[in-house]
Amino acid sequence: MKLHFTFACLLGTAMLHAHEFWLQPSTFTPAAGETVELSLRVGMDFKGEIRPFVRERVASFQHLSSEGREYWLQRVQADADHPPAAHALRLDTPGTHVIAVDSTPSLITLEAEKFNAYLKDEGLDSALRQREVAGESKRAGRERYVRSVKTLVRVGGKADPTGYQPTGQRLEILPVAPSLERTGAGLFQVALVFERQPLPGALVRAWQRKQDQLISLETRSDERGLASFDLPSSGVWMFSLVHMVRLKEVAEADWESIWGNLTLSLSALSPPASAAVAPQQSVSRSNSIHGFVSPAGADSGESSLVTGPDGTVYLTWCGPGSQAGERALHLSTLAPHASAWSPPKTIVSTPLLMENWADFASLAVATDGALWAQWFQRRPGTDSHGYDGWISRSPDAGATWSTPAPLGHEFVSLAPLSGGRLLTVWLESARPPRPAGAPRPPKVERKPGEPTPASMRLCSRLLNPDGSTAAEWIVDPDVCTCCQTTLAVLAEDRVFVAYRGRTPFEIRDNRRALFDGKSWGQPATIHDDGWMIPACPVNGPAADARGHTLGVAWFTMANGVARVQAKQSRDGGVTFGPPLPIDLGKPMGRIDLVTLPDESSVVVWLEAKSEEGAAGIYARRIFPDGSLSTAQLVADSSQTRSSGFPRAAVRADGRVVLAWTQPSDSTRVLVHEWNPAMLGESVSTLPAQPRTPAAKPEICLSPLPSTP
């Protein structure tokens, strides 16, 4: 890190890199209810002129606080004839407020010598090398540039974790906890993020002006995109960087520069009165997150993800089949360190493929390298109520598949064991089978409080590598009728199963059981929520493990209050810590959970929004000590069934891949990759507060189509 002290006599030095553009509030620490004048400034060495704050110069205007995110572009004046010098903001909520502005693009052309000097001054070594390799060093630089700037304002002398939350800007300087809590000289870290990916090797500068004295520091980000500064004092600081990319097929420019800037004030502030942030307030939201291109085309859905032992991520989904009238189960892979999915392969294509928003196909990677895929098919013939599970094995990475064999009935889960074996669980009817063609028995009316008999049970089968059966069990004789099951592989061939149970008095809390490598133990509840419901909520739990570390999350609506909760185990599912509040107050469930290499876990779930029918896929991280990160909106979604269940997997480098179905006229599976570090460091949480959900969870009043 370089440190420079520059005085007034040097301020006239013309340096291209010193032309910064930033947001300047009239005060960084207003009182609650005070109006702040926010101006756009451009200049050198943290001393600049005001630029008009008008609509034609502003592409995006965001405001983040503990109450969520607002978009304020419509508030910006459009009158360029009488441009305002500043934008007035009234900030009422105590705590940290993040205000972010993105500019509209502009064009500039510089002579070759000046352009090369500018690239060198800004540390844009990659662009310099590209020009040299392409023989362009003597060619003028045609550039399109945009600005992504933001400022942090702490209202009422209070601080909260909002300052650590990403805005979703294309280029962003993100403080890393606990940097914003420092009150004097010391370490200050920022994460540099470009298009939602860490930006390594970037030159970033820090500036502070105290009257005629300027302090400037510079450093480069490490391979994780982190930049560290040893700040000599507190007070007002500005951080800036520029990133440049080559443009393709753009007539007016060859290069695009994106300028990032952050202004803030470091001083002694009071934490929130409770020294905690309630879960429903711990949220950062972004309405438009784009990941790498999905391999699934139009008219696709019911995706599933799993990670293989080498870090390869496997995506399956349903889509158009090989022949007219057929639907197919497709497979694509994302190799370690790859940035694109492989071309899709077809696992099975049949007119009998059963597609269900809640009960979908999945895949497992065996310890011998083979792939196992399971899916569901309707029964052929006129008397074809219900569907069955099928399974097939591929020894050659999906190039060829064995003849499909029957497996289970509904909500199948797979877990690879040593020696290429496969442990499976599923739900099936606990009632005696009825003969083909026989009518369904009449429904039995029962009095309130009268016990009801079991209708579904949880079964398990251990398969040898050749597909033959090694053993079978009934794990639980009485379970909920149509909620997902989940398996988590532990050390030494032990496996944890979680599922929604049921009692004769219709208590449908989630249960767990352990497989010790030879047989299943007795089931027990994950948590005694006491949810009494006479129908299935179509909302199963999710679990994942690394070694002896296990995380499990579930949905409940006990006492009429919708909640997503989670627990951790450090002894392979034998004992668990207390329930942790995950949701933000309006959860719909549809949960998935993955455990990261550092033994923290990430929970993803669906949360209803205030807009009618709208929902979001949110993520929250559980750290090994039981603390939680703030919540992040990962993708927009819908409350409809067609939006399905979001699925997650972890890459070898710890990044998370998310797959979900985007409802529209033609539904499509989308994918997105993101760094769980974007969720921020841990924050204290309060117990979940009583609230009424804005949207009811999906209810299966009668079981999904099942065996007779």
C-alpha atoms as one frame of an Amber mdcrd trajectory, in Angstrom:
protein
   0.000   0.000   0.000   1.340   3.442  -0.937   0.720   6.529   1.200   0.995
  10.108  -0.056   0.541  13.471   1.693  -0.230  16.181  -0.875  -0.522  19.883
  -0.019  -2.226  22.811  -1.701   0.769  23.785  -3.792   0.455  20.507  -5.681
  -3.275  20.577  -6.283  -2.895  22.065  -9.744  -1.045  19.007 -11.047  -2.980
  17.608 -14.027  -3.419  13.894 -13.465  -6.011  12.065 -15.487  -6.647   9.547
 -12.758  -7.493  12.332 -10.287 -10.717  13.276 -12.084 -12.975  11.488  -9.625
 -16.751  11.559  -9.557 -18.507  11.093  -6.227 -21.609  11.593  -4.093 -21.301
  14.289  -1.441 -23.993  14.589   1.261 -24.294  17.881   3.126 -23.736  15.828
   6.287 -22.755  12.230   6.872 -24.439  12.140  10.296 -27.850  13.859  10.123
 -30.426  13.731  12.870 -33.507  11.577  12.314 -35.943  13.550  10.153 -33.268
  15.951   8.903 -33.084  16.790   5.194 -29.766  15.988   3.526 -28.605  17.764
   0.373 -26.969  15.216  -1.924 -24.739  16.502  -4.729 -22.773  14.920  -7.569
 -19.203  16.187  -7.755 -16.275  15.841 -10.128 -12.719  16.986  -9.561  -9.232
  16.166  -8.418  -7.903  15.060  -5.054 -11.302  15.014  -3.293 -11.932  18.654
  -4.195 -14.412  19.178  -6.980 -17.198  21.045  -8.683 -20.903  20.257  -8.467
 -22.511  18.574 -11.450 -26.249  18.854 -12.194 -28.391  16.203 -10.539 -30.769
  15.642 -13.477 -32.537  12.663 -14.981 -30.504  12.651 -18.213 -27.304  12.060
 -16.205 -28.728   9.468 -13.792 -29.510   5.885 -14.889 -30.277   4.468 -11.432
 -30.910   5.975  -7.986 -31.212   3.589  -5.027 -31.694   3.924  -1.304 -30.997
   1.089   1.150 -31.788   1.145   4.856 -32.798  -1.299   7.559 -36.329  -1.050
   6.137 -35.277  -2.400   2.731 -34.623  -0.894  -0.681 -36.269   1.969  -2.569
 -35.783   3.122  -6.147 -35.833   6.904  -6.449 -35.100   7.569 -10.112 -38.582
   8.985 -10.614 -37.786  11.622  -7.979 -34.884  13.052  -9.991 -35.821  16.232
 -11.857 -35.811  16.009 -15.637 -35.549  19.769 -16.325 -32.106  20.213 -17.882
 -32.751  23.951 -18.481 -32.735  24.674 -14.746 -30.686  21.800 -13.293 -30.680
  21.512  -9.505 -27.339  21.635  -7.745 -28.365  18.974  -5.243 -31.072  16.468
  -4.461 -32.877  16.903  -1.138 -33.451  13.746   0.949 -35.368  13.483   4.188
 -34.062  10.521   6.194 -36.302   9.508   9.076 -35.110   6.029  10.110 -32.142
   5.942  12.523 -29.263   3.808  11.320 -27.117   3.385   8.218 -28.461   4.531
   4.860 -26.758   3.615   1.576 -27.471   5.906  -1.368 -26.247   4.727  -4.772
 -26.281   6.435  -8.167 -25.340   5.042 -11.570 -24.719   7.461 -14.419 -25.767
   7.283 -18.022 -22.896   6.474 -20.424 -20.684   9.114 -22.062 -18.113   8.950
 -24.867 -14.579  10.296 -25.094 -11.643   9.876 -27.489  -8.031  10.434 -26.388
  -4.876  10.572 -28.426  -2.856   7.369 -28.207  -0.136   8.805 -25.949  -2.645
  10.320 -23.529  -4.794   7.205 -23.522  -1.798   4.979 -22.731  -0.706   7.348
 -19.947  -4.228   7.303 -18.530  -4.282   3.506 -18.501  -0.923   3.442 -16.744
  -1.962   6.045 -14.142  -5.137   4.126 -13.328  -3.306   0.816 -13.029  -5.236
  -0.678 -15.950  -2.412  -3.027 -16.868  -4.658  -5.548 -18.578  -5.984  -2.974
 -21.041  -2.433  -1.790 -21.748  -1.292  -5.328 -22.499  -4.290  -5.974 -24.727
  -3.497  -2.851 -26.757   0.138  -3.914 -27.089  -0.725  -7.465 -28.174  -3.271
  -6.168 -30.694  -0.821  -3.596 -32.065  -3.052  -0.716 -30.961  -0.598   1.204
 -28.754  -0.375   4.017 -31.296  -4.091   4.128 -31.936  -6.385   6.684 -30.264
  -8.448   5.387 -27.382 -12.199   5.474 -28.030 -13.899   5.019 -24.696 -17.393
   4.796 -23.267 -17.514   5.476 -19.537 -20.094   5.141 -16.768 -20.053   5.876
 -13.035 -21.249   3.716 -10.132 -21.034   5.826  -6.998 -22.507   5.581  -3.523
 -22.330   7.163  -0.097 -23.035   5.976   3.448 -25.010   8.228   5.793 -25.574
   7.308   9.449 -28.798   8.859  10.791 -29.362   9.731  14.428 -25.871   8.697
  15.480 -26.825   5.053  14.962 -25.183   2.268  12.973 -26.475  -1.049  11.644
 -25.207  -3.659   9.122 -26.879  -2.016   6.103 -23.549  -0.420   5.151 -22.117
  -3.840   4.421 -24.891  -4.795   2.007 -24.321  -4.757  -1.781 -26.412  -2.459
  -3.935 -26.075  -4.618  -7.031 -24.237  -1.897  -8.968 -22.136  -3.145 -11.832
 -18.927  -2.004 -10.105 -19.036  -1.670  -6.352 -16.746  -0.929  -3.437 -18.211
  -2.846  -0.516 -16.996  -2.311   3.085 -16.059  -5.520   4.867 -17.182  -5.962
   8.470 -16.201  -4.728  10.994 -14.475  -1.860   9.134 -17.358   0.594   9.529
 -17.210   0.239  13.322 -13.672   1.573  13.620 -13.375   5.003  15.289  -9.716
   5.861  14.757  -6.612   4.794  12.880  -6.490   1.158  11.823  -7.357  -1.490
   9.272 -10.179  -0.796   6.812 -11.108  -3.446   4.243 -13.281  -3.264   1.154
 -14.396  -5.913  -1.319 -14.217  -4.954  -4.982 -17.068  -6.448  -6.983 -17.573
  -6.277 -10.740 -20.752  -7.716 -12.223 -21.334  -9.512  -8.901 -17.958 -11.288
  -9.031 -14.834 -10.530  -6.936 -12.426  -8.256  -8.810  -8.813  -9.298  -8.123
  -5.710  -7.249  -8.951  -7.555  -3.930  -9.215  -5.947  -0.660  -8.152  -8.086
   1.095  -5.546  -7.368   4.417  -3.865  -8.431   6.007  -0.599  -8.606   9.793
  -0.175  -9.067  12.126   2.770  -8.931  15.922   2.771  -8.420  18.008   5.895
  -8.358  21.643   4.848  -5.262  22.019   2.621  -3.823  18.627   3.464  -4.655
  15.646   1.261  -3.971  12.084   2.294  -4.090   9.503  -0.491  -3.419   5.795
  -0.294  -3.454   3.077  -2.907  -3.316  -0.697  -2.980  -4.423  -3.606  -5.146
  -7.078  -6.179  -4.371  -6.036  -9.754  -3.660  -7.304 -12.889  -5.405 -10.525
 -12.658  -3.378 -11.156  -9.083  -4.475 -10.291  -7.737  -0.995  -8.323  -4.511
  -0.560  -6.864  -3.494   2.823  -5.966   0.010   3.963  -4.171   1.116   7.113
  -6.075   4.375   7.603  -4.150   6.965   9.637  -7.290   8.598  11.070 -11.074
   8.584  11.174 -13.232  11.229   9.502 -14.504  11.534   5.919 -12.945   9.175
   3.368 -13.424   8.493  -0.323 -12.504   5.204  -2.032 -12.264   4.949  -5.811
 -11.257   2.635  -8.641 -11.782   2.207 -12.358 -12.188  -1.025 -14.291 -11.971
  -1.297 -18.058 -13.284  -3.919 -20.462 -12.962  -4.239 -24.217 -16.172  -3.704
 -26.160 -17.244  -5.894 -29.035 -19.486  -4.886 -31.910 -19.921  -1.344 -30.566
 -19.488   1.216 -33.349 -18.753   4.287 -31.241 -16.185   2.899 -28.772 -13.559
   0.183 -28.347 -13.354   0.257 -24.543 -15.714   0.761 -21.636 -14.551   2.080
 -18.283 -16.632   1.710 -15.159 -15.739   4.061 -12.310 -16.590   3.019  -8.771
 -16.636   5.375  -5.821 -17.619   5.241  -2.152 -17.762   8.103   0.345 -18.318
   7.729   4.074 -17.426   9.134   7.453 -15.803   7.073  10.194 -16.542   8.314
  13.690 -17.805   7.061  17.038 -21.460   6.064  16.661 -23.969   4.318  18.876
 -25.099   0.793  17.952 -28.842   0.164  17.743 -30.566   0.273  21.121 -30.930
  -3.500  21.210 -27.393  -4.082  19.866 -29.149  -6.389  17.452 -30.887  -6.392
  14.129 -34.208  -8.137  13.890 -34.329 -10.708  11.116 -37.138  -8.939   9.333
 -34.913  -5.849   9.083 -31.703  -7.586   8.046 -32.188  -7.486   4.325 -30.456
  -6.191   1.253 -32.385  -6.434  -1.951 -31.575  -6.375  -5.637 -34.237  -6.704
  -8.291 -32.071  -7.732 -11.233 -29.394 -10.343 -10.741 -28.063 -12.012 -13.858
 -25.860 -15.077 -13.721 -24.110 -16.972 -16.483 -26.269 -18.231 -19.332 -28.641
 -21.052 -18.426 -28.301 -24.224 -20.527 -32.074 -24.733 -20.249 -34.173 -23.285
 -23.027 -37.753 -22.137 -23.191 -40.537 -24.281 -21.753 -38.258 -25.744 -19.064
 -38.769 -26.229 -15.328 -38.382 -28.465 -12.242 -34.618 -27.980 -11.917 -32.328
 -29.715  -9.459 -28.644 -29.232  -8.546 -25.967 -31.421  -6.985 -22.187 -31.138
  -6.618 -19.884 -34.066  -7.382 -16.772 -35.032  -5.394 -14.489 -33.099  -7.770
 -16.532 -29.907  -7.508 -18.444 -30.334 -10.776 -22.016 -29.041 -10.492 -24.761
 -31.091 -12.174 -28.007 -29.426 -13.281 -31.076 -31.417 -14.318 -34.362 -30.037
 -15.612 -37.436 -31.011 -17.618 -37.976 -29.639 -21.100 -39.016 -30.481 -24.655
 -38.359 -34.109 -25.627 -36.590 -35.759 -28.521 -39.828 -36.519 -30.389 -43.135
 -34.748 -30.797 -45.373 -35.385 -27.817 -42.460 -36.258 -25.534 -40.937 -34.455
 -22.571 -37.375 -35.075 -21.452 -35.111 -34.935 -18.430 -31.946 -33.068 -19.419
 -28.479 -32.813 -17.836 -25.761 -30.180 -18.039 -22.555 -29.787 -16.022 -20.454
 -26.902 -14.751 -16.864 -28.064 -14.328 -14.615 -26.649 -11.584 -13.324 -23.193
 -12.602 -15.532 -23.204 -15.722 -17.635 -20.165 -16.561 -20.107 -21.900 -18.883
 -22.320 -24.967 -18.733 -21.718 -27.991 -20.927 -24.065 -28.720 -23.853 -27.192
 -30.485 -22.526 -27.543 -34.269 -22.647 -30.830 -36.165 -22.521 -31.312 -38.691
 -19.726 -34.771 -39.850 -20.757 -37.412 -38.694 -23.236 -40.926 -40.103 -22.992
 -44.578 -39.066 -23.399 -45.126 -40.416 -19.860 -42.721 -38.056 -18.088 -44.477
 -36.613 -15.056 -43.678 -32.959 -14.296 -44.772 -31.574 -10.965 -43.874 -28.201
  -9.456 -43.096 -29.815  -6.060 -42.011 -33.398  -6.851 -39.151 -33.251  -9.325
 -36.313 -35.363 -10.665 -32.816 -35.363  -9.152 -29.346 -36.800  -9.626 -26.549
 -38.244  -7.461 -22.862 -38.771  -8.200 -21.724 -42.144  -6.867 -18.371 -42.674
  -5.182 -17.276 -44.806  -8.168 -17.933 -41.877 -10.536 -21.193 -43.188 -11.985
 -24.273 -40.967 -12.218 -27.682 -42.007 -10.878 -30.761 -40.117 -12.118 -34.303
 -40.508 -10.808 -37.534 -39.133 -12.249 -41.279 -39.823 -12.316 -43.582 -41.239
 -14.958 -47.330 -41.525 -15.259 -48.696 -45.014 -15.587 -49.727 -45.970 -19.104
 -53.281 -46.950 -19.897 -56.709 -45.546 -19.258 -56.658 -46.344 -15.526 -53.500
 -44.348 -14.933 -54.045 -42.540 -11.639 -50.800 -41.764  -9.833 -47.199 -42.017
 -10.905 -44.083 -43.974  -9.977 -40.401 -43.294  -9.574 -37.803 -44.558 -12.028
 -34.014 -44.669 -11.865 -31.149 -45.160 -14.307 -27.348 -45.309 -14.043 -24.702
 -43.838 -16.333 -21.097 -45.111 -16.124 -19.806 -42.584 -18.675 -20.773 -39.106
 -17.378 -24.228 -39.162 -18.940 -23.331 -40.320 -22.448 -25.333 -43.533 -22.045
 -27.867 -44.705 -19.476 -28.999 -48.120 -18.262 -32.508 -49.421 -18.870 -34.749
 -47.528 -16.402 -35.892 -49.497 -13.356 -38.735 -48.729 -10.920 -37.762 -46.921
  -7.709 -40.172 -45.725  -5.048 -43.229 -43.643  -5.688 -43.031 -39.969  -4.651
 -40.535 -37.421  -3.301 -37.430 -39.532  -3.814 -34.018 -38.518  -2.407 -30.628
 -40.060  -3.235 -27.381 -40.344  -1.254 -24.110 -41.910  -2.513 -22.311 -44.360
  -0.198 -18.915 -46.054  -0.413 -18.292 -48.694  -3.037 -20.590 -47.040  -5.574
 -23.715 -47.905  -3.590 -26.759 -45.658  -3.435 -29.112 -45.063  -0.508 -32.613
 -43.915  -1.447 -35.715 -42.766   0.443 -39.218 -41.968  -0.777 -42.848 -41.612
   0.257 -45.379 -44.289  -0.593 -48.929 -45.129   0.383 -49.368 -46.921   3.700
 -52.776 -48.217   2.639 -53.317 -51.653   1.081 -53.104 -51.504  -2.711 -56.436
 -51.662  -4.517 -56.899 -53.898  -7.539 -56.516 -52.395 -10.984 -59.750 -50.789
 -12.116 -61.276 -50.767  -8.649 -62.867 -47.457  -7.569 -61.326 -45.383  -4.822
 -62.810 -46.158  -1.415 -65.278 -43.577  -0.052 -63.859 -40.840   2.118 -64.351
 -41.467   5.836 -65.733 -38.509   7.762 -64.186 -38.162  11.208 -65.197 -36.108
  14.189 -62.996 -33.191  15.306 -60.166 -34.486  17.478 -60.640 -38.076  16.375
 -57.344 -39.775  15.452 -56.713 -40.524  11.795 -54.841 -43.533  10.416 -51.571
 -43.291   8.510 -51.867 -42.717   4.778 -48.185 -42.385   3.770 -44.915 -43.844
   5.023 -41.206 -43.167   4.499 -39.390 -46.066   2.836 -35.718 -46.649   2.074
 -33.706 -48.931  -0.200 -29.973 -49.538  -0.518 -28.850 -50.245  -4.085 -25.697
 -52.018  -5.183 -23.676 -50.502  -8.048 -25.422 -52.823 -10.505 -28.840 -51.577
  -9.372 -29.794 -54.656  -7.389 -31.339 -54.252  -3.940 -29.060 -54.785  -0.931
 -31.626 -53.970   1.781 -34.995 -52.232   2.361 -36.583 -50.502   5.352 -39.699
 -48.643   6.451 -38.088 -45.669   8.176 -41.305 -44.088   9.458 -44.776 -45.655
   9.132 -46.744 -42.370   9.359 -45.601 -39.239   7.503 -47.048 -36.210   5.750
 -48.422 -36.986   2.329 -46.645 -34.650  -0.118 -43.615 -32.840   1.320 -40.091
 -33.204  -0.009 -37.572 -35.499   1.662 -33.862 -34.648   1.992 -30.708 -36.695
   2.605 -27.347 -35.435   3.890 -24.275 -37.678   3.718 -22.122 -37.679   6.860
 -18.745 -39.253   7.590 -18.281 -43.038   7.528 -21.349 -43.818   5.377 -23.749
 -42.295   7.879 -26.749 -40.500   6.376 -29.215 -38.013   7.853 -32.790 -37.879
   6.557 -35.274 -35.072   7.227 -38.931 -35.088   6.215 -42.317 -33.865   7.422
 -43.914 -36.285   9.838 -47.503 -36.693  10.988 -49.285 -37.880  14.102 -52.806
 -39.388  14.342 -53.896 -35.978  15.637 -52.514 -34.160  12.585 -49.396 -32.592
  14.096 -47.148 -32.254  11.048 -43.767 -31.233  12.421 -40.519 -32.142  10.688
 -38.681 -35.291  11.710 -35.205 -36.749  11.339 -33.528 -40.148  11.461 -29.958
 -41.437  11.140 -28.604 -44.262   9.012 -25.498 -45.744  10.666 -24.189 -47.497
   7.582 -26.221 -50.660   8.216 -29.711 -49.667   9.361 -31.965 -46.749  10.264
 -32.405 -45.461  13.818 -35.640 -44.328  15.432 -37.144 -41.080  14.062 -37.305
 -37.942  16.235 -38.665 -34.439  15.663 -36.260 -31.774  14.479 -38.163 -29.217
  16.540 -41.516 -29.434  18.334 -43.317 -26.631  16.504 -46.736 -28.162  17.171
 -48.150 -27.340  13.735 -51.592 -28.918  13.578 -52.862 -28.969  10.010 -55.254
 -31.515   8.465 -53.573 -31.344   5.050 -50.105 -31.364   3.556 -48.415 -27.948
   3.196 -46.171 -29.158   0.322 -43.114 -27.734   2.080 -40.399 -30.184   3.046
 -37.143 -29.521   4.936 -33.623 -29.253   3.484 -30.329 -30.503   4.920 -26.667
 -30.702   3.930 -23.479 -31.797   5.671 -19.686 -31.764   5.532 -18.083 -34.391
   7.691 -19.801 -34.247  11.088 -21.155 -30.713  10.541 -24.805 -30.611   9.537
 -27.366 -27.896   8.831 -31.109 -28.386   8.455 -33.840 -25.833   7.706 -37.612
 -26.128   7.628 -40.889 -24.242   7.232 -43.688 -24.131   9.800 -46.898 -22.214
  10.293 -47.615 -23.295  13.860 -50.091 -21.007  15.643 -50.804 -19.290  12.332
 -47.332 -17.698  12.095 -45.243 -18.589   9.049 -41.563 -19.137   9.826 -38.411
 -20.520   8.259 -36.052 -21.838  10.923 -32.773 -23.757  10.959 -30.600 -25.780
  13.307 -26.977 -26.881  13.348 -25.341 -30.085  14.548 -21.634 -30.609  15.210
 -21.856 -34.321  15.949 -23.386 -35.676  12.782 -27.038 -35.123  13.620 -27.036
 -36.663  17.097 -27.629 -33.353  18.894 -28.640 -29.917  17.631 -28.345 -26.314
  18.705 -31.327 -23.994  19.200 -33.635 -23.019  16.320 -32.410 -19.985  14.384
 -34.821 -17.441  12.822 -34.154 -17.236   9.082 -37.072 -15.532   7.334 -38.058
 -11.870   7.036 -41.688 -12.100   8.131 -43.530 -13.251   5.007 -42.017 -16.639
   4.133 -43.577 -19.148   1.795 -40.925 -21.775   2.480 -39.703 -23.757  -0.555
 -36.344 -24.156   1.152 -32.928 -25.386   0.169 -29.722 -25.476   2.234 -26.069
 -26.038   1.346 -23.030 -26.325   3.616 -19.874 -24.452   2.580 -16.228 -25.560
   2.882 -15.809 -23.460   6.061 -18.731 -25.411   7.617 -21.105 -22.464   7.493
 -24.422 -23.020   5.714 -26.508 -20.967   3.300 -30.310 -21.199   3.409 -32.377
 -20.109   0.402 -36.134 -19.713   0.559 -39.119 -17.995  -1.031 -40.482 -14.848
   0.624 -43.662 -13.012  -0.382 -43.367  -9.342  -1.369 -45.854  -6.563  -0.853
 -46.731  -6.493  -4.562 -49.611  -8.777  -5.413 -48.368 -12.216  -6.393 -44.701
 -11.212  -6.248 -42.029 -13.084  -4.319 -38.272 -13.178  -3.961 -35.672 -15.885
  -3.489 -33.654 -14.873  -0.436 -30.456 -16.238   1.072 -29.020 -16.057   4.581
 -25.797 -17.554   5.909 -25.451 -19.475   9.181 -21.934 -19.249  10.596 -20.327
 -22.090  12.586 -20.897 -20.248  15.875 -24.650 -20.076  15.209 -24.721 -16.395
  14.226 -26.476 -15.262  11.053 -25.627 -12.953   8.196 -28.090 -10.424   6.918
 -30.487 -11.648   4.230 -29.991 -11.006   0.526 -32.547 -11.013  -2.260 -30.910
 -13.282  -4.820 -33.594 -13.341  -7.511 -37.119 -12.154  -8.158 -39.777 -14.842
  -8.317 -43.501 -15.436  -8.030 -45.870 -16.926  -5.482 -47.375 -19.175  -8.146
 -46.777 -22.924  -8.242 -45.043 -22.574 -11.601 -42.120 -20.800  -9.912 -41.302
 -24.124  -8.249 -38.591 -24.657  -5.658 -35.214 -22.870  -5.897 -32.258 -25.267
  -5.725 -28.668 -24.554  -4.645 -25.247 -26.221  -4.910 -21.704 -25.297  -3.867
 -18.765 -25.109  -6.261 -15.252 -26.242  -5.320 -14.218 -22.652  -4.533 -17.161
 -22.141  -2.167 -19.307 -20.119  -4.554 -23.020 -20.924  -4.627 -24.969 -21.814
  -7.757 -28.725 -21.214  -7.712 -31.277 -22.617 -10.164 -34.930 -21.622 -10.266
 -37.895 -21.482 -12.612 -38.867 -18.086 -13.982 -42.630 -18.071 -14.623 -43.799
 -16.385 -17.816 -45.709 -17.245 -20.948 -42.996 -19.871 -21.458 -41.359 -20.848
 -18.177 -37.594 -21.250 -18.143 -34.968 -22.505 -15.724 -32.478 -19.749 -14.862
 -29.143 -20.071 -13.092 -27.012 -17.653 -11.104 -23.636 -17.911  -9.372 -22.683
 -15.766  -6.392 -20.169 -15.465  -3.590 -21.661 -16.174  -0.122 -19.295 -13.517
   1.252 -21.714 -11.031  -0.323 -24.137 -11.871   2.464 -21.797 -10.073   4.867
 -20.413 -10.918   8.254 -22.490 -12.241  11.134 -24.883  -9.937  12.967 -26.798
 -10.458  16.162 -30.417 -11.497  15.743 -33.516 -11.247  17.844 -36.016 -14.095
  18.210 -38.567 -14.215  15.441 -41.380 -11.765  16.127 -45.065 -12.734  15.839
 -46.486 -11.634  12.534 -49.135 -12.570  10.020 -47.870 -13.838   6.648 -48.831
 -11.831   3.600 -49.398 -14.976   1.557 -50.550 -18.436   2.540 -48.278 -21.366
   1.695 -49.404 -23.810  -0.943 -51.719 -26.431   0.577 -52.356 -29.855  -0.911
 -55.897 -30.449   0.346 -55.759 -33.919  -1.091 -52.501 -35.771  -1.709 -50.725
 -35.270  -4.987 -51.401 -38.141  -7.414 -50.129 -41.241  -5.644 -50.161 -44.979
  -5.730 -53.577 -46.671  -5.281
